[in-house]
Amino acid sequence: MNFGVGILLVFIIAKLLSPDSTAVGSVFLLASAVKFGLLFLLVLPNYKSDGVIDRAEFWTFFMPYMICVIMEVLFLSKRLTINPERPQ
């Protein structure tokens, strides 16, 4: 789920938004909110069904989440970096 939302976010930013779009940051924040919403609606109830979240359950969610966040931030930072050759 997390990888899917992360890939969708990168696709939307890369293909649908122009490089000079001011909506890039807003789209990133909205996608982050959607990921948290999906976590609380779909994933967390299954993890808490036994009343305990063990290490395996934690790492099953946390590692893909962190990998996606790092990839998204790296992509956005490259996208938002001011290119001196590009007119402003």
N, C-alpha and C positions, 0 to 999 in steps of 0.2 A: 504494500500500500504506500509506504513512504517513498520508495524509489519511484513508483508511478507518479505520485504528486510532484516529486522533485523533477523528474524528466518532463512532465507537463509544464511546469513552471519555466524551466530552461527553454523549452520549445516555444512557449508563448513569448518570452522575452526576445529570443533569438530571431524568430520568424515573423511574428505579428507586430512587434513594437519597433518603431524606427530607432536607429542608434541615438538620435537626439531627443527621444521621447522623455518627457518629464514624469511619465507614469511608471517607470521601471521600479522605483522604490516602493510605490504604492502597491504594485502587483506583487512584489516580493513579500511585503507585510501581509497582504491579503492571503497569499498562498500559505504563509506561516500560520495564520489564524485558522485556515481551513485544515491544515495538518493537525493542529491541536484539537480542533473540533472533532475530526475523525478519530483521533486518539481516544478522546473521552467517550465518544459514542460507540465505537466499534471494538477497540483493542482493550482498553482498560477494564471493562466489565468481564471479559474472558480471563484476564490475568488475576482479577480479584475474586473470582468465583470460589476459590478455596480459602479466601481470607488472608492469604499470604502471597507476597510477590517475592519469589526467590531470585537468586543471582542469574540463573539461566533465563528466566523470563525478562529480567531487567536488561541483560545484555542483548537478548533477541530483539528488543525494541531500540535500545539506546545506540548500538553500533550502526545500524542502517540510518538512523536519524542523524547521528553526527557526521557520517560520511556524506549524506545528502546536504546537510547544512554547510559543510566545508566546501563541497563542490559548487553549491549555489553561490556562496559568498565569493569564492575565487572567480567564478564566471561573471558575477555582477561587478566585482571590483575591476576586472579587465574591461568590461563593457562601459563602466562609468569613468574610467581613467581618462583624463583629458589628453588627447592626442595633439601634440604641438603642430603637426602637419595638417590637421583638420581645421578648417575655418570655424570660428565660433559664432 
